[in-house]
Amino acid sequence: MATSAYVPLDVLSPDPVIARYKEGIDRTLIRENLRKTHEQRLLMLQQMQEFVAEVRAAGEAMRQKKA
């Protein structure tokens, strides 16, 4: 049985809603992260979590000073 190579045109046309959302996304950052290994991504996540903890601690220290 032969399969048809016909694909309806509406399947190939980009959805205007999706196209609109994609305008605001920097895909270069996504591609850059996908090039990294799992270990590299986990290390970056760990570093970000450490940074957030430091910022929170600094904010808490500032609030303690004001009180």
Rosetta blueprint (number, residue, H / E / L):
1 M L
2 A L
3 T L
4 S L
5 A L
6 Y L
7 V L
8 P L
9 L H
10 D H
11 V H
12 L H
13 S L
14 P L
15 D L
16 P H
17 V H
18 I H
19 A H
20 R H
21 Y H
22 K H
23 E H
24 G L
25 I L
26 D L
27 R H
28 T H
29 L H
30 I H
31 R H
32 E H
33 N H
34 L H
35 R L
36 K L
37 T L
38 H H
39 E H
40 Q H
41 R H
42 L H
43 L H
44 M H
45 L H
46 Q H
47 Q H
48 M H
49 Q H
50 E H
51 F H
52 V H
53 A H
54 E H
55 V H
56 R H
57 A H
58 A H
59 G H
60 E H
61 A H
62 M H
63 R H
64 Q H
65 K H
66 K H
67 A L
